[in-house]
Amino acid sequence: MAKIRHIAYRAENVDEMAKFFVDAMGMTLIQKRKNNAIDLSDGDVNITVLPLAAGMGGKSGIDHIGFSVANDQEQFQKLEAAGATKAGAVNLGTAYYEDKYKGPEGIIVDVGHWQGAAPVKE
């Protein structure tokens, strides 16, 4: 079974939104990226606060959902069998890596591993 490991929230003011999650919800700052995105974690699930102009861009709100799995390749096959198409890949060294798939209604689902998020146990 896949486990939700991150939610990407696209914000008009990244610093203000990240500060809100830290101050109000006790999230931990993991990193601030070169593109000004900020990664936060509660130790199990991460929230990435994205600038409006980062990546594919868009409006404010939830941008995509990331999952960790025990076996990446097996999960890729399941995604493709369910009709999802590969939409890209990202590798930021030790911070995280992910493969992106586009599903129904254009939802982007990431499969990968993120610093700060709990690993999936087989």
C-alpha positions in Angstrom: 0.0 0.0 0.0 1.2 3.5 -0.8 1.4 6.1 2.0 0.8 9.8 1.6 4.2 11.5 2.3 3.8 15.0 1.0 1.3 17.6 -0.1 2.4 20.5 -2.2 0.6 23.7 -1.5 1.1 26.6 -4.0 1.1 30.0 -2.2 1.2 33.6 -3.1 3.4 34.3 -0.1 5.6 31.2 0.5 7.4 32.6 3.6 4.1 33.7 5.3 2.4 30.3 4.5 5.4 28.3 5.8 5.5 30.5 8.9 1.9 29.7 9.5 2.4 26.0 9.3 5.4 26.2 11.7 3.8 28.6 14.2 0.3 27.2 14.2 0.8 23.5 13.5 4.3 23.0 14.9 5.8 21.8 11.6 9.6 21.6 11.3 11.5 23.5 8.6 13.4 21.0 6.4 14.8 23.3 3.8 14.3 26.4 1.7 15.1 25.7 -2.0 16.8 27.9 -4.6 13.4 28.5 -6.2 12.1 29.7 -2.8 9.9 26.6 -2.2 9.9 25.6 1.5 9.8 22.0 2.7 8.2 21.3 6.1 7.5 18.1 8.0 5.6 16.7 11.0 7.9 13.7 11.0 5.6 11.5 9.0 4.1 13.7 6.2 5.8 16.7 4.5 4.2 19.9 3.2 6.0 21.7 0.4 5.0 25.3 0.0 5.6 26.3 -3.6 5.7 29.7 -5.1 3.1 30.4 -7.7 5.7 30.6 -10.5 7.7 27.4 -9.6 7.5 24.3 -11.7 4.3 24.0 -13.7 2.9 27.2 -12.1 -0.7 27.7 -11.4 -3.2 29.1 -8.9 -2.9 29.0 -5.1 -4.0 25.8 -3.3 -3.1 22.1 -3.4 -0.9 21.4 -6.4 -0.1 17.7 -6.1 0.1 14.7 -3.7 3.3 12.6 -3.0 3.3 9.0 -2.0 6.1 6.8 -0.7 5.9 3.1 -1.5 7.9 -0.1 -0.7 8.7 -0.7 -4.4 8.9 2.2 -6.8 9.0 0.1 -10.0 5.9 -1.9 -8.9 4.0 1.2 -8.2 4.9 2.8 -11.5 3.4 -0.3 -13.2 0.2 0.1 -11.2 0.0 3.7 -12.0 0.4 3.1 -15.8 -2.1 0.1 -15.6 -4.6 2.5 -14.1 -4.2 4.9 -17.0 -1.6 7.4 -15.5 1.1 8.7 -17.7 4.7 9.7 -16.7 4.9 13.4 -16.3 8.6 13.9 -15.2 11.1 13.2 -12.5 13.0 15.3 -9.9 16.1 14.4 -8.0 17.4 16.9 -5.4 20.1 14.7 -4.0 19.7 13.8 -0.3 16.6 16.0 0.2 14.3 13.9 -2.0 13.6 12.3 -5.4 10.4 11.6 -7.1 8.7 10.4 -10.3 5.6 12.3 -11.4 2.5 10.8 -13.0 -0.5 12.5 -14.4 -3.9 10.8 -13.6 -7.6 11.6 -14.1 -8.6 15.2 -14.3 -4.9 16.2 -14.5 -4.0 15.3 -10.9 -0.2 15.0 -10.4 0.9 12.1 -8.2 4.5 11.8 -7.1 6.1 8.5 -6.1 9.4 9.0 -4.2 11.2 9.6 -1.0 11.5 12.8 1.0 13.8 13.9 3.9 11.7 14.3 7.0 9.0 11.9 6.0 8.7 8.4 7.6 9.8 5.5 5.3 7.3 2.9 4.2 7.7 -0.4 6.0 7.4 -3.5 3.8 
